Amino acid sequence: MESPIPPIDVAKAAFNMLVRRANQGDTALPDDSSRSILTLDNHINAIEALLTFLVTEANDHLSTLKQSRNTLAPIHGLPDEVLVNVWLHCVEDASCNRSHLDDQLSTLALVCKSWHRGVLDHSVLWCYLQDTCKSERYNNWVLRKSRNHPLHLRLLAQDAYISDSLLNIAMPESHRWKSFVLAPRHGSGTSEPYLDMLADANLENLTRFEIQPRTSWREPSPISLPATPALGEVKLERFPLYWEAFNAPQLRALRISSLPIDALSLPQLVNLLRSTPFLEILLLRDSDIETDPPEIVPQPKPPIVLPRLRTL
């Protein structure tokens, strides 16, 4: 293995080469008999031009060396399938941590040319709709580049108009929605009018529905969801549903907290549990469930059977 040349030796060699080239041809220093301010100025200009040329050459050569080194990096030996999983993890992490997804994708695409092509070519990375992106074109890119992949919607509701606009452009693709998360950062409103659009959405492939405001909103109105045959996870904080119309036979996890008074009655909860035999997680926190007996004694009904329930 060759020993590296000490940096000081490289600098000396480069300087000696500069001096030799500076005293050749047109850049040669004139002898004492012909020296004048003009000839010295010309010599200085020639040396400066030569120095600029040499620096440019050195930078080009250095860039070539770096590219050669980078191509030997182990990460370039990874198959595209592995790299896509790495990128997808970055995108999912940015979505969960309320980061700007367009910034995250731009950062990944700027690493190198191959990453730029990979990020743009793999549609699975362009499946996350968000109402807080810096680029106004990002969500349109998602709808175009995601092709037929499932879509994930995340609304932080900082601006009701932006959230409404996002839902409007996403509604024609509601059959592709896989998750819907409303997690406002601040605000004092009720359930925004744009949530009423959900009643007309096609949620046949929705698997996750979450509403978790970060601040104390005023008492919200119930949200109406159409049939959700694939829904597996529901997480609600302060936001009730129209439980009579709720239909999620594949539900695996139901987490409810801080529901307003009368938002969920005991009969509604019982009927809900009867219709979700695959339920594994049931969490009820800080919610007032109406338990007053009905005026008319109901007829006996089948018992609640939850063979997979593991968390209560």
N, C-alpha and C positions, 0 to 999 in steps of 0.2 A: 504494500500500500504506500502510495506516494505521500511524503510529508508535506503539509501545507506550507506555502511560502509566507514568511512573516510579512504583515502589512507594511512595515517600514521599508522592507526591501522592494516591495511592489511600488511604493511611492517614489523611492529613489530611482528605480528603473524607468518609471514613467517620466520623471523629471529629466533624466539624462537623455531620453529619447526626444523630449520636447526641445531641449537645448540643441541637440544635433540637427533636428529638422529645422529649427529656427535659424540656423546658420548655413542653410543650403538654399541655392537658387535665389528667388526674388526676396526671400526673407533674410538673406545673409546680412550681417551687420557690416556697414561700410567701414573702410579703413579710416585712420585718423585724418588723412589728407583730404578726404572728400566728405567728411562729416559736416552736417549743418542741421539746423532745426527742422527743415523740411524733410531731409533724408531720415532723420531720427524719428520724426512723426510717422513717416511712411513705414519705417521698420516696426514701430510700436503697433500701428494698425494691422500690419501683416501678422505680427505675433498674436494679437488678440483674435484675429480671424482664424488663425491656425489653432489656437487654444479652444475656440468655440467648436471648430470642426472635430477636434480630438475628443472633447467632452461628449459631443453628440454620438460619435462612434463608440465611445466607451459605454454610454447609456444603452445604445442599441445592443451592444454585445452583452451587457449585464442583463438586459431584458430577455435575451435569448437563453442565457444561462439559467435564469430563474424559471423560464417556461420549461426548460429541459428538466430542471430539478423537480418542478411541480408535477410533471407527468409521471415521475417515479414515486410520488406519494402513495401510500397504501390505499387511500380512499378512492383513488382513480381505478383501482382494481376491483372495486365493489360492483356487483351487477346493479342494473337500474332498479330492480325490484327492491333491493335493500335501501338504496338512496331514496326512493319514493317513500318508503316507510319512515325514514329519518325526517324527510321534509314534512310528511303528513303529521308526524308527532309535533313538530314545531308549529304547524298551523293550528292543530287542535289545542295546544298549550296556549297559544296566543288568544284563541277564542274563549277559552275558559278563564283566562286572566284579564279579560277586558282590554286586551291590546288591540292596536289597529292592524287588522289582517292584511290590508294592502301594503302597509309598511313591512310586515313580516315577509310577505311574498317577494317584495322588491329587494329586500336584503338578501334573501336566498338566491334570487336571480342575478345579483351583482357579484357573487363569489367568483365565478369564472364563466367562460362561454358555454361549457358543457352543462353547467348547472342552469344557466339561463335558458338553454334549449329544453332541458328536462322539466323545469318549473312550468314553462309555457305549454309544453306538449302533454303533460299528464293531467287529464281533466279531473282526476280524483282530488287534486289540490284546490280546485275551484268550485267548492260545494258549500261554502259558508257565507251566508248573507248576513250583513251587519249594518246597523243604522248609525254607526259612529266612524265610518271610514273617512279618511281625509279626501280620497279621490271620489268625485261624484260618479265616475264611470265604473267604479269597481264592481258594484252589484250587477250592472248590465254585463260586464265581462263574465261574472259568475254564471249568469243565466245562459250566456252564449257558450262558454267554454266547458261547463259542467256536463254538457250533452245529456245523457240519460241517467247520470248518477243521482243518488238521493241528495236532497238539499237540507241544510241546517240553518234555521233562522234564529238570530239572537238580537233582541230589541232591548236597548238600554233606555229608551224613551226620554232622551234628553231634549228632543225636539219633536213634538207631536206631529208636526207637518212632515218631517223626514221619515218618521216611523210609518205614517200613513202612506207616504209615497212608496216606501219599500214594500209594504204589504200589497199595494195596488199592482206593482210590477211583478210581484211574486205569486199573486193569486192564480194566474193561468197555469202555473206549474205546481199548484198545491197538491196534486196527486203524487209529487216527488218529495214532499216534505217528510223528513225523517225525525226531526226534532224541532220543537218550538220553545224558546226560552225568553221570558220577559223578566228582566232584572233591572228595574230602574235604579239609577244612582241617587237621584234626588227628585223632589217635586212633591206637591201636595194635592194632586188631583185624584179623581176616582178612576175606575177602569176606563181607559180612554176609548173614545168612540170607534177607533180603528179596530178594537177587539171584536166589535160586532160583526166584522167581516168573516170571522171564523165560522159563523153559523152557515155560511154559504160555501165554505171550502170543502174540497175533496180530500179527506184525511185518511184515506184507506191504507196508507203506508206509514202513517205517523207512529213512532214507537216511544217518543219521550215528549212530555208536556210539563213545563215548569213555569210557575209565576212566583217570583220571590223578590218583592221590592226591598230595597235597602233602607228605606225611610218610612215613617208613619204616614201613609196615605189616608185620606178620608175613606169612610166605609164604602167599598166598591159594590157595584151591581154584579149580580151573578153572570157568569159567562156561559154561553150556550155552545156546546160542542156537538157536531154531527157524529154519526157513527164512526168509531175508531177501532176497527177489528184487529189491528196489529199493535195497538197501544200497550206498552209494557211497563211504563214508569210515569207516575204523576206526582208532582210536588207542588203544593199550594200553600201560600202564606198570605192570609187576609183575603184572598180572592176565592169566593165560592163558585161552584158550578150549578147549572140547572140539573140536579141529580136525577130527576125523573127521566130526562132525555139522555143521560150518560150511558153509553154502551161500549164497554171495553172488556170483552170476554177473555182476552189474553193478558190482562193486567197482572204484573208480577210485584210491583211495589207501589204503595200508596202512602204518601207522607203529607200530612195536613197539620198546619199550625196557625194559631191566632185567627181562626175564623170568627166572624162577627156572630152575635147572638141570633139564633134561629136560622143560621145558614145551613145547618145540617141537623136533621132530626134523627132520632133513634130508628124509626121505621125505614127511613131512607138509607141509613147505614146498614141495616140488616138486609135490605133488598140488594144493596150494592155488594155486600159480601156473598150473598147467595149466587150472584151472577158472575163472580170472579173466582172460580175454583182453583186457579193456578197461583193465587196470591201467596207470596213468600214473605213480604215485609208490610206491616201495617203500623204506622206511627201516627198517633193523635196527640198533639201538644197544644195546651193553652186554648182549647176550643170549647165553646159552650154547646153541647149537643142536647137538643130538646128531648127530654125524656118523659114528658107528661103523658099519661095513658090516654088512648083515644076514647071517645065517647061510646063508640060501639066496639064490643069485643070482637076482634077479627077471628076468622076461621083458622084452625090449625094449619100451619104451613110446614114444608120440609125443613129439617134442621140445616144449619150452616155447616158445610163440610169444606175444610181447607187443609187438605193433607200435606201441602208443601209449606205451610206457614212455619217460619223459623224465627221471626222477629216480631214481637208485639209490644 
